[in-house]
Amino acid sequence: MSKEPKQISRLGIMGGTFDPIHYGHLVTAEGARYEYDLEKVIFIPAGQPPHKPNFKRTQAWRRYEMTRLAVATNPFFEESPIEIERPGPTYTIDTVQEISRLYPGAQIFFITGADAVAEILNWKKVERLLSICRFIAATRPGYKQGEIWKKIGALPQGLKNNIFYMEVPALAISSTDIRQRVRKGKPIKYLLPEPVETYITSNNIYLD
């Protein structure tokens, strides 16, 4: 991604481990792009999430490559390696601030799962983060939003107003299920883009 400042007014950041990326992620990003009139959505595979220090993840460059393959056909999507290139634990606040420098003046919307938003009080510099970007929390149908509001009750109301919810039926698909299906030899076709499926199969990912 170019390091020169770019003129754009409404920008989405799709954060996640993407291990692997699947149609739930893509449908969520496209839905957010439409609902919130985003000019672009940047997919950023997580580097070393500080809240999961011992969680086994596929190599960062493989997750990045799967992300690149998945977003290639959408002119409003692009991928960025800024988190996997950053040494040490990767914090969302650092990513958002870097994107803000690359796109000065842009209104930033960080797109992620509602489960992640429910734990936002544990995030680094959460009040600063919510003051410089809005959050779009993607939920599965039937998700009880009231539980999230209880968990984030300590946030000032003005910052809570920067959290929006969007129901996404396709989030019934999960990366965990896809990994388990691969290990068991079950099909994953139609759960994720064909180039990603081919990449997983060709490189024997998730078999160990």
C-alpha positions in Angstrom: 0.0 0.0 0.0 1.4 3.4 -0.9 2.7 5.5 1.9 1.7 8.8 0.3 -1.4 10.6 1.8 -4.6 9.9 -0.1 -7.8 11.8 -0.4 -10.8 9.8 0.7 -13.7 10.8 3.0 -15.1 7.6 4.3 -12.9 4.5 4.8 -13.5 1.1 6.2 -11.0 -1.1 7.9 -11.8 -4.8 8.1 -9.8 -6.3 10.9 -9.4 -10.0 11.8 -7.1 -13.0 11.9 -8.5 -14.2 8.5 -7.4 -17.8 9.2 -8.9 -18.3 6.7 -10.8 -15.4 5.3 -14.3 -16.6 4.1 -17.5 -15.3 2.6 -18.8 -14.2 6.0 -15.9 -11.6 6.1 -16.5 -10.5 2.5 -20.3 -10.2 2.9 -19.8 -8.2 6.1 -17.3 -5.8 4.4 -19.6 -5.3 1.4 -22.6 -4.8 3.6 -20.8 -2.2 5.7 -19.5 -0.5 2.5 -23.0 -0.1 1.2 -24.8 0.8 4.5 -22.2 3.4 5.6 -21.3 4.7 2.1 -17.6 3.7 2.4 -15.4 4.5 -0.6 -13.0 1.7 0.2 -12.5 -1.2 2.7 -9.0 -2.2 3.6 -8.6 -5.8 4.9 -5.8 -6.0 7.5 -4.8 -9.5 8.7 -3.8 -9.4 12.4 -0.2 -9.7 13.2 0.3 -10.8 16.8 -3.0 -10.1 18.7 -2.0 -9.3 22.3 -5.1 -10.9 23.7 -4.2 -14.3 22.1 -0.4 -14.6 22.7 -0.4 -18.4 22.7 -3.1 -19.0 20.1 -1.8 -21.1 17.2 -2.2 -19.2 13.9 -1.2 -19.9 10.3 1.9 -18.0 9.3 1.1 -14.3 8.7 2.2 -14.2 5.1 -0.1 -17.2 4.2 -3.1 -15.4 5.9 -2.2 -12.3 4.0 -1.9 -14.2 0.7 -5.4 -15.8 1.3 -6.8 -12.3 2.0 -5.2 -10.9 -1.2 -6.8 -13.7 -3.3 -10.2 -13.2 -1.6 -10.5 -9.4 -2.2 -8.9 -9.3 -5.7 -12.1 -9.1 -7.7 -13.8 -6.3 -5.7 -12.7 -2.8 -6.9 -13.7 -1.4 -3.5 -11.5 -3.8 -1.5 -7.8 -3.9 -0.9 -5.5 -5.6 1.5 -2.7 -4.3 3.6 0.2 -6.0 5.4 0.8 -3.2 7.9 0.0 -5.3 11.0 2.0 -8.4 9.9 5.0 -6.2 9.1 4.9 -4.5 12.5 7.1 -6.2 15.1 5.8 -7.3 18.4 2.1 -7.3 19.5 -0.2 -5.4 17.2 -2.7 -3.0 18.6 -5.7 -1.6 16.8 -5.0 1.9 18.0 -1.6 1.8 16.3 -3.2 0.5 13.1 -6.0 3.1 13.0 -3.5 5.9 13.7 -1.3 4.7 10.9 -4.3 4.5 8.5 -5.3 8.0 9.6 -1.9 9.3 8.6 -2.2 7.6 5.2 -5.7 9.0 4.6 -5.7 12.4 6.3 -9.2 13.8 7.0 -10.9 10.4 6.3 -13.7 9.3 8.6 -12.7 5.7 9.6 -15.0 2.8 10.3 -13.4 -0.2 11.9 -15.4 -3.4 11.0 -15.2 -6.4 13.2 -17.3 -9.0 15.0 -19.6 -8.1 17.9 -17.8 -10.6 20.1 -14.6 -8.6 19.7 -16.5 -5.3 20.5 -17.8 -6.9 23.7 -14.2 -7.1 24.9 -13.3 -3.6 23.8 -12.7 -2.3 27.3 -9.6 -4.5 27.4 -8.2 -2.9 24.3 -5.2 -0.5 24.4 -6.2 3.2 24.6 -9.9 2.3 23.9 -11.2 5.8 24.6 -8.7 7.4 22.2 -9.5 4.7 19.7 -13.3 5.3 19.8 -12.7 9.1 19.6 -10.9 8.8 16.2 -12.9 6.0 14.5 -16.3 4.5 14.5 -16.9 0.8 15.1 -19.2 -1.4 13.1 -20.0 -4.6 15.1 -21.1 -7.4 12.8 -23.6 -9.8 14.5 -25.2 -13.1 13.6 -29.0 -13.1 13.5 -30.4 -13.5 17.0 -27.3 -12.1 18.7 -28.2 -10.5 22.0 -26.9 -6.9 21.7 -27.9 -6.2 25.3 -25.1 -8.4 26.6 -22.6 -6.2 24.8 -24.0 -3.0 26.3 -23.6 -4.5 29.7 -19.9 -5.3 29.1 -19.1 -1.8 27.7 -21.2 0.0 30.3 -18.2 1.9 31.7 -17.6 3.8 28.4 -18.8 7.4 28.2 -22.1 7.6 26.3 -20.5 9.8 23.7 -18.1 7.0 22.8 -20.8 4.4 22.9 -22.5 6.4 20.2 -19.6 5.6 17.9 -20.4 1.8 18.0 -22.9 0.6 15.4 -24.4 -2.8 14.8 -25.1 -4.6 11.5 -26.7 -8.1 11.3 -25.0 -10.4 8.8 -26.6 -13.8 8.1 -23.4 -15.1 6.5 -21.5 -14.8 9.8 -22.8 -18.3 10.5 -19.7 -19.3 8.6 -16.7 -19.4 10.8 -12.9 -19.8 10.3 -12.8 -22.3 13.1 -15.3 -24.5 11.4 -13.5 -24.3 8.1 -10.2 -25.4 9.7 -11.9 -28.3 11.4 -13.6 -29.4 8.2 -10.2 -29.4 6.4 -8.6 -31.5 9.1 -11.5 -34.0 8.8 -11.4 -34.1 5.0 -14.8 -32.5 4.7 -15.7 -30.1 1.8 -15.3 -26.3 2.3 -16.5 -25.3 -1.2 -18.9 -22.4 -1.2 -17.8 -21.3 2.3 -15.0 -19.2 0.9 -13.7 -17.9 -2.5 -12.5 -20.7 -4.8 -8.9 -19.2 -5.1 -8.6 -19.3 -1.3 -9.9 -22.9 -1.3 -7.3 -23.8 -3.9 -4.5 -22.1 -2.0 -5.4 -24.0 1.2 -5.5 -27.3 -0.7 -2.3 -26.7 -2.7 -0.3 -25.7 0.4 -1.8 -28.4 2.8 -2.9 -25.7 5.3 -4.8 -26.8 8.4 -3.9 -30.5 8.0 -1.6 -30.5 11.0 
